[in-house]
């Protein structure tokens, strides 16, 4: 099982990186991505520390750890330059905090994330069909989330993704140990959003494919 949306106490998570990774491993995950909340004020602080910690823990444990960021409440006009900046700093992947219905995210953030080539849009809320179609065309995944509140729009996300061919991934958006729900609970939440068992597996496969793309890029740079 894989999750590419977790948080440490570098942003608003409860755990340090090592404890988060160990708890994820015990919960059944073999690949975990840390995506602490970021904007222009903290990218230079976050990315090098998460990247160094991820490499250290991956080498010492039987779990792959990736270092990413979740650009959060960033004005749409700043999304593209910050995606590029995060990648230049060495982020393994870049997510953008989408237009969830539970927070006052600026209108246009979903589209800005897609046009900037983020790896996925986190909890994109009532994303339009036009934006989902753009995500499909650009290979940007849309997130189905197990996190309470943000999950209210999961059914809508599934419907528009199915209609447009947009790829889906499923993540925990884990901030605390209990948020690492594991595969069985994630499958039930996915079913509640209208995903079939086959579609749920496709969400997982999409996330693994994203990781393989990251690793291939890292090998190329090396």
C-alpha positions as a printed NumPy array, in Angstrom:
array([[  0.   ,   0.   ,   0.   ],
       [  1.125,   3.52 ,  -0.775],
       [  0.268,   6.984,   0.501],
       [  1.669,  10.213,  -0.911],
       [ -0.007,  12.725,   1.402],
       [  1.209,  12.826,   4.994],
       [  2.403,  15.595,   7.302],
       [  5.05 ,  15.946,  10.006],
       [  5.433,  18.576,  12.698],
       [  7.373,  20.625,  10.153],
       [  3.865,  21.814,   9.245],
       [  0.72 ,  20.738,  11.117],
       [  1.324,  17.029,  11.697],
       [  1.74 ,  15.522,  15.149],
       [  4.8  ,  13.361,  14.474],
       [  8.417,  13.682,  13.463],
       [  9.449,  12.078,  10.2  ],
       [ 10.934,   8.899,  11.674],
       [  7.899,   8.143,  13.826],
       [  5.506,   8.901,  10.983],
       [  7.377,   6.509,   8.703],
       [  7.525,   3.751,  11.306],
       [  3.825,   4.027,  12.066],
       [  3.044,   3.928,   8.359],
       [  5.173,   0.814,   7.989],
       [  3.336,  -0.919,  10.851],
       [  0.011,   0.102,   9.278],
       [  0.972,  -1.824,   6.135],
       [  2.46 ,   0.807,   3.856],
       [  5.548,   0.018,   1.796],
       [  5.808,   3.493,   0.27 ],
       [  5.091,   6.782,   1.996],
       [  5.315,  10.35 ,   0.76 ],
       [  5.617,  13.322,   3.089],
       [  3.959,  16.471,   1.756],
       [  4.218,  19.131,   4.415],
       [  2.35 ,  22.375,   3.855],
       [  4.437,  24.903,   1.995],
       [  4.413,  28.312,   0.397],
       [  7.095,  30.747,  -0.658],
       [  8.124,  31.415,   2.924],
       [  9.286,  27.913,   3.878],
       [ 10.216,  25.909,   0.768],
       [ 13.946,  26.372,   1.328],
       [ 13.549,  25.202,   4.912],
       [ 11.326,  22.192,   4.21 ],
       [ 12.592,  20.505,   1.085],
       [ 16.26 ,  19.897,   1.978],
       [ 15.367,  18.595,   5.464],
       [ 12.602,  16.296,   4.288],
       [ 14.731,  15.053,   1.407],
       [ 17.693,  14.243,   3.67 ],
       [ 15.468,  12.512,   6.211],
       [ 13.639,  10.542,   3.53 ],
       [ 16.875,   9.249,   2.037],
       [ 18.249,   8.294,   5.448],
       [ 15.118,   6.398,   6.5  ],
       [ 14.703,   4.666,   3.131],
       [ 18.227,   3.3  ,   3.475],
       [ 17.684,   2.117,   7.049],
       [ 14.169,   0.625,   6.75 ],
       [ 12.177,  -1.615,   4.428],
       [  9.894,   1.22 ,   3.307],
       [ 10.391,   3.791,   0.578],
       [ 10.131,   7.374,   1.781],
       [  9.657,  10.29 ,  -0.599],
       [  9.961,  13.97 ,   0.208],
       [  7.367,  16.271,  -1.284],
       [  5.436,  19.402,  -0.451],
       [  1.807,  20.46 ,  -0.544],
       [  1.576,  24.047,  -1.72 ],
       [ -1.202,  25.367,   0.487],
       [ -3.464,  28.422,   0.13 ],
       [ -1.025,  29.851,  -2.403],
       [ -2.621,  32.456,  -4.708],
       [ -3.152,  30.866,  -8.125],
       [ -0.759,  33.295,  -9.836],
       [  2.072,  32.006,  -7.599],
       [  1.423,  28.287,  -8.024],
       [  3.485,  27.7  , -11.18 ],
       [  6.652,  29.466,  -9.983],
       [  6.453,  27.693,  -6.62 ],
       [  5.985,  24.279,  -8.262],
       [  9.115,  24.972, -10.294],
       [ 10.981,  26.203,  -7.222],
       [ 10.066,  23.123,  -5.184],
       [ 11.302,  20.849,  -7.967],
       [ 14.535,  22.825,  -8.296],
       [ 15.128,  22.356,  -4.564],
       [ 14.838,  18.592,  -5.015],
       [ 11.257,  17.78 ,  -4.017],
       [ 10.395,  14.266,  -5.176],
       [  6.833,  15.313,  -5.907],
       [  4.695,  18.419,  -5.642],
       [  1.056,  18.492,  -4.619],
       [ -1.222,  21.496,  -4.459],
       [ -3.893,  21.931,  -1.791],
       [ -7.032,  21.936,  -3.897],
       [-10.353,  23.717,  -3.552],
       [-11.767,  21.589,  -0.741],
       [-15.258,  22.605,   0.351],
       [-14.125,  22.836,   3.99 ],
       [-11.538,  25.633,   3.609],
       [-11.479,  29.051,   1.881],
       [ -9.1  ,  28.101,  -0.925],
       [ -8.983,  30.699,  -3.682],
       [-11.041,  29.973,  -6.785],
       [ -8.756,  29.006,  -9.642],
       [ -6.305,  27.046,  -7.493],
       [ -7.277,  23.691,  -9.017],
       [ -6.689,  24.981, -12.541],
       [ -3.43 ,  26.677, -11.587],
       [ -2.147,  23.412, -10.087],
       [ -3.038,  21.498, -13.234],
       [ -1.503,  24.034, -15.598],
       [  1.655,  24.134, -13.457],
       [  2.082,  20.37 , -13.802],
       [  1.733,  19.448, -10.144],
       [  1.835,  15.7  ,  -9.576],
       [ -1.606,  15.713,  -7.991],
       [ -4.299,  18.063,  -6.758],
       [ -5.127,  17.268,  -3.146],
       [ -8.82 ,  17.111,  -2.215],
       [ -9.956,  19.178,  -5.229],
       [-13.503,  19.643,  -3.908],
       [-16.204,  20.409,  -6.453],
       [-13.732,  20.463,  -9.322],
       [-15.246,  21.411, -12.654],
       [-15.461,  19.011, -15.537],
       [-13.304,  21.39 , -17.567],
       [-10.549,  21.315, -14.963],
       [-10.775,  17.541, -14.642],
       [-10.441,  17.236, -18.419],
       [ -7.362,  19.463, -18.286],
       [ -5.928,  17.232, -15.555],
       [ -6.531,  14.186, -17.743],
       [ -4.794,  15.852, -20.687],
       [ -1.769,  16.881, -18.614],
       [ -1.433,  13.688, -16.574],
       [ -2.14 ,  15.399, -13.243],
       [ -3.846,  13.095, -10.757],
       [ -6.841,  14.058,  -8.638],
       [ -7.013,  12.908,  -5.043],
       [ -9.676,  10.839,  -3.346],
       [ -9.037,  11.382,   0.334],
       [ -9.766,   9.393,   3.46 ],
       [ -9.555,  12.549,   5.574],
       [-12.742,  13.655,   7.293],
       [-14.186,  16.889,   5.964],
       [-12.171,  16.915,   2.761],
       [-13.764,  13.562,   1.894],
       [-17.221,  15.143,   1.583],
       [-16.559,  15.82 ,  -2.113],
       [-15.037,  12.42 ,  -2.952],
       [-18.137,  11.252,  -4.81 ],
       [-18.087,  14.311,  -7.046],
       [-14.357,  13.916,  -7.743],
       [-14.902,  10.29 ,  -8.753],
       [-17.79 ,  11.2  , -11.064],
       [-15.949,  13.938, -12.957],
       [-12.763,  11.88 , -13.168],
       [-14.691,   8.965, -14.601],
       [-16.399,  11.246, -17.125],
       [-13.171,  12.909, -18.272],
       [-10.592,  10.15 , -17.926],
       [ -8.644,  11.949, -15.205],
       [ -6.414,   9.729, -13.101],
       [ -7.185,   9.262,  -9.424],
       [ -5.027,   8.476,  -6.425],
       [ -6.168,   7.764,  -2.879],
       [ -4.365,   9.307,   0.077],
       [ -4.841,   9.675,   3.82 ],
       [ -3.756,  13.303,   4.292],
       [ -2.421,  11.954,   7.574],
       [ -1.713,  14.415,  10.362],
       [ -1.866,  11.963,  13.282],
       [ -1.216,   8.23 ,  13.809],
       [ -4.895,   7.341,  13.537],
       [ -5.125,   8.908,  10.093],
       [ -3.037,   6.1  ,   8.56 ],
       [ -6.108,   4.015,   7.878],
       [ -4.537,   1.116,   5.961],
       [ -5.673,  -0.61 ,   2.803],
       [ -8.894,  -2.238,   4.05 ],
       [-10.352,   0.987,   5.436],
       [ -9.196,   2.956,   2.393],
       [-10.994,   0.452,   0.16 ],
       [-14.223,   0.956,   2.126],
       [-13.952,   4.732,   1.858],
       [-13.276,   4.409,  -1.859],
       [-16.339,   2.196,  -2.245],
       [-18.381,   4.815,  -0.402],
       [-17.238,   7.353,  -2.994],
       [-18.466,   5.073,  -5.761],
       [-15.233,   3.4  ,  -6.816],
       [-15.281,  -0.251,  -7.764],
       [-12.638,  -2.601,  -6.396],
       [-10.891,  -2.443,  -9.772],
       [-10.949,   1.362,  -9.776],
       [ -9.583,   1.421,  -6.227],
       [ -6.665,  -0.709,  -7.372],
       [ -6.136,   1.656, -10.294],
       [ -5.798,   4.522,  -7.79 ],
       [ -3.041,   2.595,  -6.038],
       [ -1.357,   1.695,  -9.331],
       [ -1.392,   5.35 , -10.376],
       [  0.399,   6.349,  -7.174],
       [  3.04 ,   3.653,  -7.65 ],
       [  3.539,   4.791, -11.241],
       [  4.115,   8.32 ,  -9.988],
       [  6.781,   6.989,  -7.623],
       [  8.501,   5.019, -10.373],
       [  8.605,   8.164, -12.494],
       [ 10.236,  10.002,  -9.579],
       [ 12.823,   7.277,  -9.073],
       [ 13.604,   7.114, -12.781],
       [ 14.133,  10.879, -12.855],
       [ 16.435,  10.662,  -9.833],
       [ 18.516,   7.947, -11.499],
       [ 18.781,  10.06 , -14.623],
       [ 20.041,  13.052, -12.653],
       [ 22.555,  10.84 , -10.808]])
